[in-house]
Amino acid sequence: MKSLKLQIFRVTPRLIIRPLVLEDHENWRQAYSSLRPALNEWDESPWDDKELTLQKFKQLLKMQRDRRIKDSYYEFGIFRKDDGVLVGSVNLMDVSRGIFQNAYLGYRVFNNFWGQGYAQEACKAAKTIAFKDLKLHRLEAAISPENKKSIQVAKALGFHKEGLSRKRLLVNRKWRDMLIYALTK
Ligand SMILES: CC(C)(COP(=O)(O)OP(=O)(O)OC[C@H]1O[C@@H](n2cnc3c(N)ncnc32)[C@H](O)[C@@H]1OP(=O)(O)O)[C@@H](O)C(=O)NCCC(=O)NCCS
């Protein structure tokens, strides 16, 4: 079971959703160095070259692998099928087992690829990974009430709004209210 979980991937009409591997370093470096300046407060600006070295990438891979082994957190790159370009990431975070069987869904598409439906397509695959491969029962997404693009994605995936969680996440040194969207198997 452990090794199966390490190899999880899914293919959609246009994308491949899979964990990053060492051979992805150049692709990953390109992706983060060629971002446009952040387009909104949830977006990222290009990373500095010193954050994108092979050594940093190896540390990232080790952290991601350790988390998968612990069944605590699953991170996937979103790769375009036709040219292999890395266009974003989708994560199943903070897995709870026992009587909860929940994970938080997180998603990011790099800002040079917005508006092409990649987030929805990748998150649909992440739902399959969550419910079929990881046998979870429930997914939650905690979204800022102002993040309309993200709310659109959650709604398109069939998530329902459960309510406002007050002062839930510490973002940029301020405790922020978050809308909770959820979906059960
Ligand atoms: C939120 C975010 C993930 C959305 O990424 P995206 O790939 O542009 O999102 P979508 O998949 O919904 O695509 C956007 C639009 O493209 C449309 N689209 C264009 N071509 C499409 C295609 N071929 N297939 C499907 N949809 C297509 C979609 O219908 C959607 O339109 P809508 O917004 O009117 O519903 C992205 O803006 C992002 O990474 N933001 C910063 C990080 C962030 O906020 N993450 C979420 C934190 S909770």
Ligand as a Chemical Component Dictionary entry (heavy atoms), coordinates in Angstrom:
data_LIG
# 
_chem_comp.id                   LIG 
_chem_comp.type                 NON-POLYMER 
_chem_comp.pdbx_formal_charge   0 
_chem_comp.three_letter_code    LIG 
# 
loop_
_chem_comp_atom.comp_id 
_chem_comp_atom.atom_id 
_chem_comp_atom.alt_atom_id 
_chem_comp_atom.type_symbol 
_chem_comp_atom.charge 
_chem_comp_atom.model_Cartn_x 
_chem_comp_atom.model_Cartn_y 
_chem_comp_atom.model_Cartn_z 
_chem_comp_atom.pdbx_ordinal 
LIG C1  C1  C 0 -7.783  30.157 -8.856  1  
LIG C2  C2  C 0 -6.932  29.567 -9.968  2  
LIG C3  C3  C 0 -6.387  28.210 -9.523  3  
LIG C4  C4  C 0 -7.813  29.371 -11.217 4  
LIG O1  O1  O 0 -7.011  28.780 -12.268 5  
LIG P1  P1  P 0 -7.565  28.614 -13.760 6  
LIG O2  O2  O 0 -6.878  27.473 -14.416 7  
LIG O3  O3  O 0 -7.513  29.927 -14.443 8  
LIG O4  O4  O 0 -9.101  28.245 -13.416 9  
LIG P2  P2  P 0 -10.230 27.477 -14.255 10 
LIG O5  O5  O 0 -9.937  26.061 -14.373 11 
LIG O6  O6  O 0 -11.542 27.756 -13.589 12 
LIG O7  O7  O 0 -10.274 28.277 -15.580 13 
LIG C5  C5  C 0 -10.761 29.632 -15.555 14 
LIG C6  C6  C 0 -11.796 29.849 -16.640 15 
LIG O8  O8  O 0 -11.339 29.314 -17.856 16 
LIG C7  C7  C 0 -12.460 28.760 -18.551 17 
LIG N1  N1  N 0 -11.945 27.863 -19.595 18 
LIG C8  C8  C 0 -11.256 28.326 -20.647 19 
LIG N2  N2  N 0 -10.923 27.295 -21.445 20 
LIG C9  C9  C 0 -11.428 26.176 -20.890 21 
LIG C10 C10 C 0 -11.394 24.800 -21.264 22 
LIG N3  N3  N 0 -10.805 24.390 -22.377 23 
LIG N4  N4  N 0 -11.977 23.890 -20.457 24 
LIG C11 C11 C 0 -12.603 24.293 -19.342 25 
LIG N5  N5  N 0 -12.670 25.588 -18.950 26 
LIG C12 C12 C 0 -12.087 26.537 -19.723 27 
LIG C13 C13 C 0 -13.254 28.154 -17.423 28 
LIG O9  O9  O 0 -14.610 27.951 -17.786 29 
LIG C14 C14 C 0 -13.123 29.198 -16.343 30 
LIG O10 O10 O 0 -14.096 30.194 -16.549 31 
LIG P3  P3  P 0 -14.955 30.782 -15.328 32 
LIG O11 O11 O 0 -13.932 31.418 -14.390 33 
LIG O12 O12 O 0 -15.858 31.767 -15.955 34 
LIG O13 O13 O 0 -15.650 29.606 -14.697 35 
LIG C15 C15 C 0 -5.761  30.530 -10.361 36 
LIG O14 O14 O 0 -6.301  31.788 -10.618 37 
LIG C16 C16 C 0 -4.678  30.629 -9.292  38 
LIG O15 O15 O 0 -3.781  29.794 -9.227  39 
LIG N6  N6  N 0 -4.760  31.662 -8.425  40 
LIG C17 C17 C 0 -3.754  31.893 -7.377  41 
LIG C18 C18 C 0 -3.758  30.812 -6.315  42 
LIG C19 C19 C 0 -5.124  30.598 -5.717  43 
LIG O16 O16 O 0 -5.908  31.523 -5.531  44 
LIG N7  N7  N 0 -5.417  29.337 -5.388  45 
LIG C20 C20 C 0 -6.647  28.971 -4.716  46 
LIG C21 C21 C 0 -6.483  29.181 -3.236  47 
LIG S1  S1  S 0 -7.947  28.675 -2.353  48 
# 
loop_
_chem_comp_bond.comp_id 
_chem_comp_bond.atom_id_1 
_chem_comp_bond.atom_id_2 
_chem_comp_bond.value_order 
_chem_comp_bond.pdbx_ordinal 
LIG C1  C2  SING 1  
LIG C2  C3  SING 2  
LIG C2  C4  SING 3  
LIG C2  C15 SING 4  
LIG C4  O1  SING 5  
LIG O1  P1  SING 6  
LIG P1  O2  DOUB 7  
LIG P1  O3  SING 8  
LIG P1  O4  SING 9  
LIG O4  P2  SING 10 
LIG P2  O5  DOUB 11 
LIG P2  O6  SING 12 
LIG P2  O7  SING 13 
LIG O7  C5  SING 14 
LIG C5  C6  SING 15 
LIG C6  O8  SING 16 
LIG C6  C14 SING 17 
LIG O8  C7  SING 18 
LIG C7  N1  SING 19 
LIG C7  C13 SING 20 
LIG N1  C8  SING 21 
LIG N1  C12 SING 22 
LIG C8  N2  DOUB 23 
LIG N2  C9  SING 24 
LIG C9  C10 SING 25 
LIG C9  C12 DOUB 26 
LIG C10 N3  SING 27 
LIG C10 N4  DOUB 28 
LIG N4  C11 SING 29 
LIG C11 N5  DOUB 30 
LIG N5  C12 SING 31 
LIG C13 O9  SING 32 
LIG C13 C14 SING 33 
LIG C14 O10 SING 34 
LIG O10 P3  SING 35 
LIG P3  O11 DOUB 36 
LIG P3  O12 SING 37 
LIG P3  O13 SING 38 
LIG C15 O14 SING 39 
LIG C15 C16 SING 40 
LIG C16 O15 DOUB 41 
LIG C16 N6  SING 42 
LIG N6  C17 SING 43 
LIG C17 C18 SING 44 
LIG C18 C19 SING 45 
LIG C19 O16 DOUB 46 
LIG C19 N7  SING 47 
LIG N7  C20 SING 48 
LIG C20 C21 SING 49 
LIG C21 S1  SING 50 
# 
